[in-house]
């Protein structure tokens, strides 16, 4: 059975070992003022970015990511609404090997979406200036550090596999049906449920071999600049009804529906975005 999972942002329930914590209260700091408390948020290697196909550099040495344990997994996988996002904790048996041979263990999975003012666009990364419906992030840490708690502050500590979501008319993506059904179980901040089975591979695009790669940061405070980003070229397809449920089910700490939980794109500065496919 493919009971699937994920959702959003990188900071949860104040559990630092799970992810760098979002320590300020709802509304205390907006995105424009993050750097006043978290200086890294004003750095020159921030994420997300606009991925411009004509400026991306093809690198023939970027081999496909080697994914292990992304398929059927049995067990108990916590899924929590922390007031800022929904997070699903992933097993260490799920990991990938990067083109340079580095092994990254999975930590959690989350999603970013829109929804405010009926806006159906909520991805963090954009492609040629276009924002997609939503974006999934699978957060990993460098295996050599032994734990996320240690890796989250290391220069080469983190990696995120990301995929953009687009609407496919009225065709329901059945791999997301169970996950979306469980959202109502965690409508309020602090609520949790448990997923018995997950299959992340089925939730990803059909093509997981081709991607954009660049070096950036976490997209929420403390915005540490230690993330290798792998943004898949292919997209996830969801029906409009599924997207509307995703956008309108969860509440934040202010008892308002969680909408537009994405960060605006950041300047690329001197960084180069690479691809392992011709654009």
N, C-alpha and C positions, 0 to 999 in steps of 0.2 A: 504494500500500500504506500502510496506516495503522499504522505501528510506533510505539506510544506509550509514554509516558514517565513519570513524575515521582516525585518523592517528597520528602521532608520537610525539616525544620528549616532555620533560616536561617544556619547557620554551619558552614563546611566547610573541612576540611583545612588550616586555618591560612592560607588564601589570602585576605588581607584585601580584595583588590580584588573577590573573588567575593562576599564577605559579611563583615560584621563577624565577627571570629574568636571562636571559643569557646576561650579560652586556658587555662582551668583543666582539670585532669585529671578523669577519670571519678571521681565520688564525692567530690571535694574540696569542692564546694559544692552543697548541695541548693537547691531553689527558694526556700525560706524564708530563705536566707542570701545570695542573689544580691546584694542591695543593699549588703552589707558590702564588696563589692569593686567593684560596678557601681552607683553611687548612683542612676542613672536608673531602675533596677528598682524603686525605692521611690517613684517619682513619682506624680502624680495624673492622668496621661494614658496609663496602661498598657493593654496588650492581652494576652489576649483579654478580651471582656466578655460578659455575658449580654444577649442582644438580646430585650427585652421588647416584644412587638407593641403592647400597649395604650399604652405610653409613647413609642413611636417617633413622630416628627413627619413627616407627609407634606409633601414639598417638590415642587411641580409643576414647578420649574425644573431638577430633576435629570433630564437627558435620558439615554437609554441610552448605555452606553459604546460608543465606535466602535472595534471590534477590527480590527486589520490584521495579516495574516500568521499568524493563529492556526490557519489550515487547514494543508493539506499543505506540509511543508517537507522539502527534501532536503539531505543533507549529513552531517556527522559531529557527533553530539551526545553529549558525555561524560556518563556516568552513574556516580556514585561513591558508595561507602559510606565515610563519614568517621568511623564509629564512633558518631556521634550521630544520623545521619540519612542519607538518600540524596538526592543532588541531581542534577538534570539541567540542564546549562548550555543556555540558550536563545539563539537568534540575535537580533541587534539589529533585523533585519527584522520581528520580531514586536513590536508595540507597540500601545498604545491611546490614545485621546484622551478625556480626562475632560470632564465637563459644562462646566467653566470654560475649556475649550480647551487645557489643558496636555497635552503629549505625554509619555508615559512609555514608555521602552524596556524590554523584558523582559530580565531578568538570569538568573533560574533558577526552577526549580519543585521543590517538595518536598511531603511529606505528613506528617501527624500521625495516630497511631492508638493504640489501646488494647492489649488482649491479655493483660495481667497478671491472674492469678487468673481466667482465662477471661472476662475483662471484654471485651465487644464494643462498647465505647464509648471513643472516643479523639479526638473533635473538640476543638478549642480553644474556639471560640465555642459558646455554647449558645443555644437559642431557648426562651424562657419556662421556663428552668431545665433543659431537656432537652438532654443531650449526645448527639451523633450518633456513628456508627460511626467516622468518620475525617474528615479535612479536608485539602483541597488548597490550597496557597498558590502563587500565581504572583507572584514578586517583580519589581518594576519600579523604575526610577529616572527622575527628572525629566530630560528630554532636554537642558534648558538647561545642565546641569552637565557634559555631555560624557562622563562615565564614572561607574560605580557608586562607584569609590573616592572621588570628590569628593562625589557626591550623598549618600552614606551619613551624612555629618555635617551636612548642610544642613537647615535647619528645614522646608523644603518638598521634601525630597529624594526621598522614597520613596512608593510606592503598592503595595498588595497586592490582587490579585483573589483572593477565597477562595470555595470551594464546599464544602458539607457532603456527606457520603456516607451513604447509608442502604442497608440490605439489601433486595433485591427477590427474596425467596423463592429459587428455584433457577435463576433466569434469568441466564445468564452475559452480562456486558457484554463483547462481543468487542473493543471498542476498547481494552480493558485487557489482553487476553490476551498480547500480545507483551511488553508491559512487565513483567507479572508473571512471565512465563517467564524474563526476563533477571535477575530478582532473585537467582536461584541462582548467577549468574556473579559476583556481588559480595557473597557471603555474609559475607566477613570484612572488617574495617576496612582501608581503604587500597586495596581492590580496585576496579578501574574496568572499564567496558565502554563500547562506543560504539554508539549507536543510529543507524541509517542514515536513517530517516525518522521524522518526528513529525507528529502532527495534534492539537494541543492543543484545538482547537474541538470535536472529536468526544469528547474526554475530559471536557468540561464538561457541565453540565446542558443540556437542550434549550432552556430559556429563559435567555438571558444578558442580557435587557433590564432585569429588575427586581432591585433590590438594596437592602441596608441600607448606609448610609454613616456613618462617624464618623472622628474623628481620634484616633489612638492611637500605639502603639509597636511595635517588634519584640518578639516573644514569647520571645526568648532573649537572654542577655547579649550586648551591653551595654544592651539594652532602650531604645535611643534613641527619644525621643518625637517622631518626624518622619514618621509613616506615615499616609497617607490609605487607609483600609480600605473596600473594596467587597465585601461579603459577599452572594453571589447568593441570591435567595429560593428558587429551584428547587434541587433536590438531584440529585447523581450517584447512580445505582443500580448496585450490584455484588451478585453472588451471595455467599452465605455462604462458599462454598468459596474464592472469590477473596479475601475479607476474611481468612480464616484463613491463606492463603498470605502475604498482605501482613504479617500480624502475627507470623508464625513463621519467616520465612526468614532475616532479617538478624541478625548478631551485633554487639554493641558491643565496646568496648575491653576490657571485663572478661570477654569470651568468653561472655557471657550474651545470650540473645535480646533484641533491642530491643523493649521493650514500654512502653506508656504514655508516649510521648515528647511529651506535651502539657503545657502550662502551665495551671494553674487560672485560672478567670475572676477578673478584677481589678475593683475598685470603679469605677463610672462617674463618681462625684463629680458635678461640674456639667456634664459633657458631655451633648450631645443626640445621639441616634441619629436620623438622617433616613432616609426611604424615598422611592422614586419610584413606590410603589404604595400603594393603600389597604389598610390592615390592619384 
